[in-house]
Amino acid sequence: KRVSAATLDTQGGTAPEGEIARAASAMRAQGETPLFMLRDGDHDFDAQLAHAGYDIIDPVNIWLTPIETLSEMTPPRTASFHIWEPMAIQRDIWAKGGIGPARLAVMDRATCPKTSLFGRNGDRPAATGYVGLHDGIAMVHALEVLASQRRSGQGRWLMIEAARWAAGQGAQHMSVICTVANTGANALYSALGMARVGGYHYRIKKDED
């Protein structure tokens, strides 16, 4: 959603009269469902969208920590790896989690320092993820653990693997974004010593969802 959603140029402002309708028309012309992202502080714009009939979906938390919080930890020797390009088994794991070709294409197109993450539980594929680096911040995306492998530490090991790779690339901080509804993942990031530093949500018209 972050790739296709519209946002205000100035955080905390409002959209000029008619601009919401024009933005929605432009998105429809590109075959996209009109979608707007609201950041912390966008209260007035949020009210405009609500008045225009747009409903809230997918509120998220933004987590952040100094890179050394995680990079100084060590995962089990064969539990996690970083590799580019992603292997077919990683793409299969993403597909099972609902992460399809459009999201993978964004990863492929990214020109920043990047890598994929691969987790194993013993000799079994267990998890995958992606991390990209920009302006000293390593951002983890698309962290997906197979349902059969959950509660086995896979998310923890891949977050540590991401931090160790990113530290070698010069990152100062690591961040991850997670839906508020994903209580398990939010608990993991808190337990890893990460801090919630903000959030955002989307608005969409239900009759266009």
ZABAVO-299172 format. One record per residue: residue number from 1; residue in one letter; x, y, z of N, C-alpha, C in turn. Coordinates in steps of 0.001 Angstrom, whole numbers, plus 500000, padded with zeros to 6 digits. Each point is the difference from the previous one (the first is absolute). Example, Ala and Ser with C-alpha at 12.3 -4.5 7.8 and 13.67 -1.06 7.14 Angstrom:
<sites>
pos code n_px n_py n_pz ca_px ca_py ca_pz c_px c_py c_pz
1 a 513190 494310 507800 499110 501190 500000 500900 501200 500000
2 s 499650 501050 499280 500820 501190 500060 499230 501090 500730
</sites>
This chain:
<sites>
pos code n_px n_py n_pz ca_px ca_py ca_pz c_px c_py c_pz
1 k 500809 498792 500000 499191 501208 500000 500845 501261 500000
2 r 501144 499976 500715 500817 501220 500073 500447 500459 498624
3 v 500182 499071 499074 500488 500363 498673 498931 500727 499192
4 s 498737 499630 500193 498937 500537 499145 499143 501066 500669
5 a 500168 500228 501307 499155 500963 500705 500463 501430 499763
6 a 499038 500924 500029 500303 501429 499897 500162 500587 501397
7 t 500904 500971 500140 500203 500703 501266 500056 501499 499735
8 l 499822 500774 501056 500165 501444 499892 501473 500345 499842
9 d 500284 501041 499207 501382 500465 499879 500508 500553 501323
10 t 499121 500680 500751 500371 500609 501274 499267 499298 501125
11 q 500736 499315 500864 499375 499277 501096 499291 500976 500932
12 g 498775 499649 500396 499234 500832 500907 499111 501016 499318
13 g 500015 500070 498677 499200 500977 499271 498653 499448 499577
14 t 499387 500682 499043 498732 499561 499434 500103 500006 498480
15 a 499121 499259 499356 499974 499949 498537 499167 501160 499463
16 p 500475 500695 498959 499196 501058 499380 498667 499447 499494
17 e 499022 500862 499881 498674 499585 499551 500083 499279 498651
18 g 499387 498843 499928 499974 499219 498771 501205 499108 499789
19 e 501041 500158 500841 501234 499242 499767 499824 498516 500296
20 i 499196 499673 501005 499770 498588 500319 499331 499296 498820
21 a 498993 500636 499425 499307 499404 498850 500927 499875 498805
22 r 500851 501016 499787 500934 499930 498869 501023 498886 500205
23 a 500495 499858 501221 500962 498930 500283 499355 498633 499808
24 a 498754 499867 500451 499290 498726 499842 499810 499667 498526
25 s 499656 500999 499208 499816 499774 498561 501301 499577 499339
26 a 501104 500624 500404 501303 499648 499430 500377 498567 500344
27 m 499706 499573 501230 500312 498623 500390 499132 499012 499227
28 r 498725 500324 499834 499126 499111 499221 500488 499888 498559
29 a 500485 501109 499451 500481 499991 498614 501201 499081 499822
30 q 500733 499761 501093 501145 499092 499963 499617 498582 500409
31 g 498703 499767 500156 499530 498677 500384 500122 499709 501478
32 e 500220 501032 500816 500159 499836 501439 498721 500401 500726
33 t 499761 499383 501141 498919 500424 500880 500440 501247 500754
34 p 499200 501056 500036 500389 501206 500739 500318 499684 501460
35 l 501197 500369 500410 500499 499645 501324 500870 501142 500514
36 f 499800 500378 501251 500753 501100 500599 500664 499524 501290
37 m 501232 500457 500225 500721 499652 501215 500054 501218 500914
38 l 499662 499786 501268 499982 501063 500995 501078 499741 501041
39 r 500900 500961 500173 501076 499869 500971 499611 500663 501318
40 d 500790 499750 501053 499777 500710 501252 500020 501500 499719
41 g 499000 500711 500475 499925 501440 499778 499089 500411 498862
42 d 499556 499047 499184 499121 500325 498866 498523 500024 500419
43 h 499717 500606 501147 498644 499921 500552 498976 500703 499113
44 d 500348 501176 499499 499038 500754 499187 499726 499301 498665
45 f 501054 499478 499381 499824 499263 498749 499191 498735 500245
46 d 500234 499360 501135 499244 498809 500374 498513 500335 500097
47 a 499687 501140 500603 498603 500417 500128 499387 500292 498629
48 q 500796 500595 499100 499508 500246 498637 499610 498696 499314
49 l 500862 499009 500105 499734 498717 499350 498796 499304 500624
50 a 499884 500076 501320 498843 499402 500665 498714 500654 499500
51 h 500020 501311 499874 498823 500727 499511 499673 499611 498559
52 a 501037 499658 499219 499807 499610 498600 499595 498538 499851
53 g 499852 499294 501124 499512 498625 499946 501063 498927 500004
54 y 501230 500362 500343 501085 499023 500049 500107 499412 501409
55 d 500162 498681 500074 500079 499287 501277 501432 499576 500307
56 i 500301 499898 501290 501336 499597 500450 500226 498515 499739
57 i 501185 499673 499481 500449 498608 499923 501469 499932 500405
58 d 500396 498881 500525 501397 499638 500251 500818 501046 500752
59 p 499579 500411 501219 500898 500841 500792 501267 499226 500361
60 v 501147 500680 499973 501275 499322 500231 500833 500728 501048
61 n 500911 499256 500608 501023 500536 500894 501335 500046 499274
62 i 500794 501025 500308 501365 500110 499490 500948 499757 501166
63 w 500868 499009 499850 500961 499635 501044 501412 500386 499560
64 l 500823 500425 500965 501360 500459 499698 500922 499658 501155
65 t 501261 499720 499678 501004 499764 501038 501385 500286 499444
66 p 500946 500427 500845 501394 500070 499542 500443 498628 499511
67 i 500787 499976 498954 500352 498733 499357 500676 499029 500956
68 e 500810 500532 500941 500742 499105 500890 499094 499252 500973
69 t 498765 500473 500198 499065 499270 500851 499843 498564 499517
70 l 500010 499821 498676 499810 498674 499419 501263 499425 499385
71 s 500865 500854 499456 501162 499487 499265 501010 499322 500906
72 e 499956 500293 501297 500939 499372 500923 499493 498662 500520
73 m 498781 499622 499613 499489 498668 500323 500469 499007 498942
74 t 499959 498728 500332 500451 498967 499063 498931 498920 499861
75 p 499499 499765 498795 499023 498922 499808 500708 498644 499969
76 p 499270 498902 500161 500608 498680 499817 500665 499899 498625
77 r 501059 499242 499893 500886 500025 498833 499280 499731 498688
78 t 499057 499083 499975 499332 499661 498732 498548 500478 499948
79 a 499634 500937 500892 498601 500424 500066 499649 501084 499001
80 s 500979 500829 499613 499656 501148 499160 501134 500345 499053
81 f 499614 500522 498841 500956 500357 498950 499492 501249 499288
82 h 500898 500720 499345 499573 501057 499075 500538 499653 498615
83 i 499180 500262 498992 500337 499588 498636 499257 500882 498998
84 w 500660 500348 498928 499337 500685 498887 500476 499367 498704
85 e 499098 499547 499158 498568 500216 499993 499274 498942 500835
86 p 498722 500254 500363 499252 498999 500751 499870 498693 499218
87 m 500064 498895 500728 499831 498687 499388 498519 499706 499767
88 a 499741 498991 499188 498618 499624 499690 499228 499633 501264
89 i 500649 499324 500950 499303 499602 501225 499574 501222 500801
90 q 500794 501075 499948 499610 501229 500691 498772 500615 499348
91 r 499986 500002 498685 498837 500537 499291 498753 499172 500307
92 d 500175 498703 500179 498872 499143 500362 499474 500351 501395
93 i 500916 500252 500936 499589 500370 501360 499242 501322 499977
94 w 500519 500972 499248 499292 501273 499875 498609 499795 499412
95 a 499911 499181 498957 498704 499771 499352 498991 499409 500982
96 k 500458 499097 500851 499101 499396 500990 499512 501031 501005
97 g 500783 501061 500200 499600 501068 500906 499271 501136 499320
98 g 499679 499840 498719 499263 501023 499277 500855 501090 499401
99 i 501304 499798 499955 500921 500976 499406 500321 499519 498597
100 g 499410 500667 499014 500063 499519 498633 500951 500747 499103
101 p 499859 499822 498692 500937 500569 499028 500149 501513 500073
102 a 498923 500728 500311 500100 501464 500045 500961 500450 501096
103 r 499889 499410 501186 500916 500359 501094 501424 499575 499671
104 l 500155 498820 499415 501342 499523 499662 500633 500877 498929
105 a 499183 500519 499088 500529 500883 498958 500553 501284 500596
106 v 499363 500500 501063 500515 501195 500677 501375 499710 500594
107 m 500148 498842 500619 501305 499609 500545 501042 499930 498890
108 d 499633 499391 498890 500941 499844 498889 500439 501347 499447
109 r 499068 500963 499947 500307 501306 499408 500829 500896 500913
110 a 499954 499760 501278 500693 500879 500947 501490 500076 499671
111 t 500536 501217 500014 501409 500211 499656 500875 500227 501226
112 c 499414 499972 501187 500772 500182 501231 500755 498714 500333
113 p 500972 500054 500925 500575 498751 500510 498875 499138 500581
114 k 499964 498737 499623 498873 499155 500392 500427 498551 500034
115 t 499226 499206 500714 500190 498555 499969 498706 499333 500441
116 s 499891 498721 499724 498878 499232 500527 500496 499192 501194
117 l 499056 499562 500807 500291 499230 501205 499360 498627 499863
118 f 500714 498988 500434 499489 498636 499901 500244 499293 501321
119 g 498935 499400 500542 500111 499298 501268 499717 498520 499859
120 r 500737 499202 500774 499783 498552 500025 499818 499542 501441
121 n 499173 498999 500165 499841 499336 501285 500507 498579 499816
122 g 501221 499746 500445 500653 498744 499671 500304 499981 498517
123 d 499500 498991 499291 500226 499935 498554 498761 500418 499213
124 r 499048 500673 500668 498754 500371 499338 499938 501506 499748
125 p 499636 500415 498777 499756 501426 499752 498903 500487 500938
126 a 500190 501197 500564 499063 500450 501022 499502 501425 499819
127 a 500837 500886 499454 499620 501412 499987 500788 500757 498943
128 t 499492 501173 499665 500712 500863 499067 499681 501457 500313
129 g 500768 500897 499420 499784 501427 500193 500881 500786 499050
130 y 499924 501305 500121 500752 500913 499135 500437 501183 500846
131 v 501190 500518 499735 500471 501200 500689 500702 500906 499000
132 g 499683 501286 500062 500642 501007 499156 500539 501120 500867
133 l 501034 500671 499527 500689 501032 500780 499902 501344 499300
134 h 499598 501036 500762 499921 501360 499451 500271 501001 501116
135 d 500919 500922 499751 500319 501065 500962 500304 499454 501392
136 g 500733 498907 500042 500436 499460 501276 498975 499162 500733
137 i 498813 499835 499420 498952 499200 500635 499735 498752 499174
138 a 500116 498848 500625 499664 498731 499354 498538 499694 500295
139 m 499216 499808 498956 498564 499739 500150 499697 498565 499592
140 v 499426 499249 500922 499609 498619 499726 498576 499987 499448
141 h 499801 499261 498932 498684 499873 499371 499678 498519 499800
142 a 498719 499718 499856 499530 498685 499543 500596 498848 500801
143 l 500079 500171 501319 500471 498912 500856 498881 498972 500127
144 e 500246 498813 499517 498959 498972 499930 500537 498676 500527
145 v 499293 499436 500980 500358 498708 500581 498911 499000 499637
146 l 500391 498839 499499 499021 498958 499692 499169 499677 501237
147 a 498715 499763 499797 499106 499731 501127 500505 498847 500860
148 s 500556 498981 499369 500479 498826 500737 501264 500274 500800
149 q 500639 501153 499748 501273 500305 500650 499895 501157 501001
150 r 498800 500491 500232 499845 501108 500930 500235 499547 501434
151 r 500377 500965 500832 500346 499758 501403 501264 499159 500142
152 s 500847 500039 498978 501275 499277 500078 501194 500953 499956
153 g 499736 501299 500156 501082 500980 500024 500421 500522 498648
154 q 499286 499626 498945 500441 500378 498654 499987 501506 499775
155 g 498950 500670 500470 499951 501449 499834 501158 500684 500695
156 r 500309 499556 501188 501117 500565 500765 501313 499818 499256
157 w 500251 498781 499509 501284 499742 499332 500143 500822 498723
158 l 498917 500167 499254 500108 500781 498766 500185 501483 500287
159 m 499389 500522 501056 500235 501398 500365 501461 500215 500392
160 i 500567 499057 500723 501416 500105 500369 500882 499879 498763
161 e 499671 499075 499113 500756 499846 498752 499962 501297 499195
162 a 498822 500613 499922 499867 501266 499273 500894 501070 500606
163 a 500028 500079 501321 500811 501017 500672 501489 499759 499797
164 r 500419 498757 500049 501422 499699 499811 500443 500347 498576
165 w 499141 499694 499011 500320 500395 498623 500049 501515 499884
166 a 498981 500671 500553 499905 501451 499869 501155 500712 500689
167 a 500434 499486 501139 501139 500613 500687 501233 499970 499111
168 g 500169 498918 499263 501124 499901 499075 499902 500952 498828
169 q 498789 500507 499760 499774 500977 498927 500040 501439 500520
170 g 500244 500167 501294 500102 501336 500576 498723 500556 500593
171 a 498981 499184 500192 498742 500485 500569 500183 500426 501450
172 q 499296 501056 500384 499983 500433 501399 498737 499556 500743
173 h 498920 499789 499279 498735 499608 500619 499327 498917 499160
174 m 499102 499273 500651 499169 499043 499281 498542 500268 500331
175 s 499147 499864 498993 498581 500284 500157 499174 498903 499347
176 v 498780 499882 500470 499047 499064 499409 498603 500565 500226
177 i 499101 499732 499086 498626 500478 500080 499082 498794 500112
178 c 499015 500104 500889 499146 498848 500282 498578 500475 500259
179 t 499013 499290 499477 498619 500370 500276 499714 499876 501495
180 v 499156 500899 500498 499623 499970 501411 499359 498660 500351
181 a 499270 499426 499049 499286 498746 500251 500929 498803 500184
182 n 501243 500098 499527 500936 498879 500098 500669 500028 501372
183 t 499271 499542 500993 500477 500105 501379 501261 499179 500244
184 g 500116 498854 499335 501189 499174 500184 501260 500688 499532
185 a 499947 500611 498810 501171 500695 499470 500337 501226 500832
186 n 498980 500751 500434 500266 501164 500841 500662 499592 501310
187 a 499561 498886 500565 500620 499509 501231 501456 499614 499762
188 l 500288 499402 498832 501378 499631 499662 500886 501233 499936
189 y 499560 501040 499287 500844 501182 499828 500235 500703 501332
190 s 498986 500023 500851 500176 500572 501329 500997 499182 500816
191 a 499876 498669 499941 500909 499128 500748 501437 500111 499512
192 l 500185 500357 498725 501346 500175 499449 500627 501333 500404
193 g 499258 500827 500724 500527 501281 500447 499710 501156 499072
194 m 499139 499786 499010 499633 501075 499088 498936 500888 500648
195 a 499941 501258 499579 499038 500950 500548 499014 500431 498919
196 r 498740 500133 500388 499011 500543 499064 500223 501503 499888
197 v 500244 500477 498788 500324 501416 499803 498942 500740 499185
198 g 498954 499309 499601 498956 500653 499222 499076 498978 499382
199 g 499165 500480 499102 499071 499110 499326 499293 500735 498873
200 y 499229 499271 499256 499156 500596 498971 498875 499026 499682
201 h 499053 500484 499216 498926 499119 499537 499593 500438 498610
202 y 499179 499195 499382 499489 500291 498663 498506 500302 500080
203 r 499516 500685 498976 498557 500159 499819 499633 499602 498575
204 i 498895 499295 499891 499501 499506 498722 498479 499991 500069
205 k 499335 500135 498861 498547 499875 499984 499631 498528 499903
206 k 499164 499535 500923 499672 498577 500032 499368 499522 498703
207 d 499245 500859 499330 499384 499558 498750 501015 499906 498873
208 e 501293 500415 500291 501054 499888 498998 501069 499021 500450
209 d 499817 499360 501154 500993 499070 500531 499984 498698 499205
</sites>
